[in-house]
Amino acid sequence: MAGMSRSWVQSGPRKMSLMEVPLPDTLADGDALARVEASGLCGSDYEQYIGNFDESGILEYPCIIGHEPLLRIDRLTPAAKERWNVEEGDRVLTWPLGCTVCQNCAAGNRLACTSPGRIRRGYASVERGLWGSLSEYMMIAANTVIHKIPEGVPAEDVLLFNPLAAGFDWAVSRGGVTIGDDVLILGSGQRGLASVVACREAGANRIIITGTPNSTEKLKIALKLGATDAIVVDPNEPSSLIDQIGSEVVDVALDVTPNAMQPIMDSLVAVRRCGTVVLGGLKGMNKLPDFVPDQLVLKSLDLRGALGYSARSQKRAIDAILSGRYDFSDWHTHTLPLDRAEEAIQILGGEIKTGRAPIHVTVMGS
């Protein structure tokens, strides 16, 4: 036996156990085994934890939860060493490709991969291997993009690659934000803060971000990161935002709020003619009864959905992290050891109160 890995295995809603999982005796050609230095958490980890993905078809119980790792190469095959130009001990971030052979993957669209054998990190059965990041060890498949990370950069900063990559993808790649644009970001959670950074890097002129009265600390962070305006919105008053900023005042509106429907309507009003609206916040499959399609037609708007991110956006996020242009310290709210990973998920979900609202939660490796 090659050894064991302590890994958090989820067997059902709210059923997580820290278990000993065997390490592979051998590696497939092109693969690598890595030690998990740290793992970031996002809202989808909490949704997975409470069972909201059980009917989605993406989850295979029992699975090792977690999909945002910072890794150190432990073992690798000669083919992997040559392909990635890495050595044992190197510190890396990874971007998993799809199957690479289906029609969508061949066109560069990993998110639309149709292969039934595709491995989803954090959701694949433990019987298929160590594919989750709340673990001592994790596999790296041959069809993976590798980014080397310098020593000395705090793990908490590095782990912002996931929300920041989404910010670059949703605001810049999907939203088309460029030099001189005025942008409205609805929502001041991780993805909202990330979008501020992405818009600043893209050269946006005015960056307006919104939040509820409970989000004042997040809005302060957004201003430090480069937002030009921070707007507190009354969720009980439908006209609250438009009353404050007016209509047709931005080129791009980016909605990253979870569940709330009013931000969609606000986006359609706030964006200028021929502008773009990007929806990046899941709404729990709820319907929008007041939606008027003619708003899109008469203003010639481009309405887009956004999910996940590309390898290119991840690289842009990593470059922003390593640039030294941003102080991310206020963004990091909680760091816990691997033994307390379930508690970390509960803190992220608001079940455990610590006196500080969670934004970015890190689970350190053992």
N, C-alpha and C positions, 0 to 999 in steps of 0.2 A: 504493500500500500504506500502511495506517495505522500500521505499525510492527510490532515483534515482541515477544514475551514469552518470557523464559527460564522454562521449565516442566519439572518432572520428570514424564516420560511413562513409564508402566509398560506393557510389552508382553507380560509373562508373569511367572511366579514368579521372584523375585529378578532381574528384568530391568528396571532403571530407568536412564533416561538423561536428562541435562539438555539439553533441546532448545530450539530457536527455533521458537515457534509464532506464526502470524500473528494480529495483533489484528484485530478486525472493522472493516471500513471504515464500516459503518453499524450502528445499533442498532435492533432492533425496537421498536415503540411501547410505552413503559412499561418498557423494560429500561434497565440501566445497566452501565457498565464501571468496575471499581474496581481500585486498586492494593492488593496484599496487604501490609499492614504486618507481620503475623506470623501464624503458624499453629500451633495446638496439635496434638499427636499423642495418639492413644489406642490401646488394645490392638488395635482393629479395623484400624488402619493396618498394624500388624505382621502381623496375620493375612492381610490383603490382599497384603502384600509377599511372603510366603512361599507364596502360592497357595491358601490355605485357602478362599477364596471362589470359586474357579474354577468349581465345580459348583453355585453358589448361584443363578445366573440374574440376579444384580443387577449383575454386572460386565461391562463392554464394553471389551475390549482394542482398540487402545491407549488408555489413559486417563491423565488427570492426577490423580495421587493426592493425597489430603488433603481434609478436609471441616470443619475447625474454624477458619475465618479471622476475623481482625480486619482490616477493610477501610477504605480511604479512597476516597471517590467521585472518579473521574477524569473520566468523561463520563456524562451522563444525558439522557434525552429529556424534553421538556416535560411529558409525561404522568407520567413517573416523579417529576419534581420536585414536581408538584402532589400526587400520591398520597402520597408519603413525607415531604413537607415537608423536603427536604434540599437542600444545595448542593454544588457541586464542592468537594472538599477536606474534607468532613465525614467524621468518623471513625464507623464504624458496625459493629454486629453484625447478622447476618441470621438469619432462621428460614425455611427454604424450605417453602412449601406444596406440596401435591400438584398434581394437574391442576386442582383446584377444581370440576370438573364431574361426576365420577363419583359414584355413590351414597354411597360412604364419605367422600369429600372434602366433599361437600355436608353431611354430618352432622358434619363437623369432625374426622374421623379420618384425618389425612394418612398415618399409617403403614400404613393398609389400602388406599391408593390402588391402583386396578385399571387405570389407564391405561397402555397399552404405550408411550406417548410421554412418560411422566414422566421428568424428568431427575434422576438421583441424583448429588448433588455428590460428587466424588471417585471415582465409578464409571462416569461416562458417557464414551463414546468422545470422544477429542480431535477427531474429525471433526465432532462436534456443537457444539464450541466450548470455551471456557476455563471448565470447570466443576469444576476441582480447585484446592485452596488452596496446594499446594507449587509456587508459581508467582509470577511478578512481578505478573501481572494475573489477574483472575477476573471472570466475568460475574455479574450479579445479575438474575434473571428478574423479570418484572412481578408474578408471583404469589408475592411474598416479603414477610415481615414485617421491618421495619427498626427497629432500636433505636440511637439516637444515643448515642455514648460521649464523655464530656468529655475534653479534653486533660489531660495530666499524670498520668493513671492508668497505671501500668506495664503494658505489653503482656502480660507474663506473668500479672499478676493478671486482666486482662480475659479472657484465654483460658481461665480456669477456668470460664467460663460453661457449657461443654459438660458436664463432669462434675457441676458444681453443679446444672445444670438437671435432669440425670438424678436426682440426689439428691432434689430437690424433687418430681419426678414420681413416683419409685418409693416414697419414704417417705411423702410427704404426700398426693399425688393418688391413688396406687394403694393405699398402705398405710393411709391415713386417720389418720396420726399427728396428734394434737391435744394441747391443754393437759392436762398431768397424766399422759399416757401413759408407760408403761415400755416401752422399745424395745431389742431385741437386733439389732445389726448384725454379721453374720458376714462378715468380710473387711475388711482395712484398706488396700486399694489406693485408687485415686482415687475410685471410686464409694463406697467405705466412708467415706472422709473427707468426701466431699460429703454423704453421708447424715447424718453427725454435724451438719454445719452446718444442714441442712434441718430435722432434728429439734429442734435448739436454737431455730431461728427459729419453729417451730411450737409451742413451749412444752412440749416433753416433760419429764417429771420425771426419769426415770433413763434414761441412754443408755449401754448396754453395747456395746463393740466388741471383736471378737476378732481375733487374728492368730497366726501361727506364731512359733517362736523366732527366725526370720529377720526378723520384722516389728517388732522392738522400737522402732526409730526412728519408724516410721509410727504406732505406738501412742502414742508421746510426742506426736506432732503432733496426733493425735486428742484427747488430753486437753487440749491447748492450745486446740483449736477448740471444746471444750465437752462432750466425752464425760465421763461420771461414773465409768465403770469400764473398764479395759483388761485383757482376759483373754488370757493366752498359752495356746494350745491345742497339745497334743501330737498331731500328725497321725497318729501310729502307735498312738494309744490312743483307740478309738472313744468311750469314756465320759468323755474328758478334760474337755470343756466342761460337760456336765450335772453331773459330780461337783463342779465348782467353783461353778456358779450355781444348781443345782437345777432342778426341773421346774415348769411352770406359773407362771413368774415375770414374764412380760412380756405386754403387750397386742398388740404387733406384733413379728414377726421378719422381718428383711430379709436374704436371702442374696445377696451380691454376689461370692461366690468363684467363680473360673473352674475348671471341670472337677471339682472335689471334690464328692463325693456325701454325705459324712457331715454337712455343714452342713444339708442338707435334713432329714435325720432329726433332727438337733439342734433345728431350728426347730419341728418338729411336737411335740416333747416340751416345749420351753421355753415355748411360747405358752400362755396361759390359755384356758379354755373360751370359745368365741365370739370368739376372737381372729383375727388375720389373719397369714398367711404370704405374703410376696412373694418370688418368685424372679426375680432380676435378673442372675444370673451364668450364662453359657452353659456347658453341660456336655459339649460336643463330641459331642452326639447319643448319649451313653452312656445305658444303662438303669439303673434303680434296682431291683435285685432284692429288696431287703428292705422295699420300700414296702408298708405295710398301709393300704389305703383306709379301713378302719373307724376309723382314728385321726381322720380328718377328720369322719366321721359322728358318732362318739360325743362328740367335743369341739365339734361344730358349728363347724368352722373354715372360714374363707374363704381359699382358696388361689388366688393370682393370679400371672400372669407379667407381666413388665415389660420393655419395649423402647423405646428412644428417649425423647422428651419432647415436651411441648406448648409452644406459644408462650407460654402463661401461665407455665409453669414456667421457661422461659428468662428471662422478665421478672423473676420472683422471684429467680432466680440473679443477674441483673445488679444488682438492688436490693441484694442482700446484699454483692456485691463493692464497690459504690459507697458502702455505708453507713459504712465505716471501722471497723466493729466487729471485724474479723478481721485478724490478721496472717498472710498467706499465704506469707511468705518461705521458711519451711522446706519448703513444698510444692513449690517450684520447684527442681528438681535439675539440669537441663541446659538451656542455651540455645545453639543453634548457628545459623550463617548458612545462607542458602538453598543455597549451594554444597555444604554438607555434610548435606543433608537425608537422603540414604540412610544415612549414618553415624548420624544421629539416630534413624532407625527401628531400626537394628541395636542401638543403645544401649538403646532402649526394650524391645526383645525379649530383652535380656540376652546378645546375641552379642558385644558389645564391653563390657568391664569398665572402669570409670573410677574405681573406688574408692568410689563412692557408688551405692547402689541407685536406679534411676530411679523417680520418681513422676510428675511432670509435666515433659514435654519440649517445649520451644518451638523452632520454626524461624522465625528472623527473616527478613523480606523483604529484598530487595536495597536 
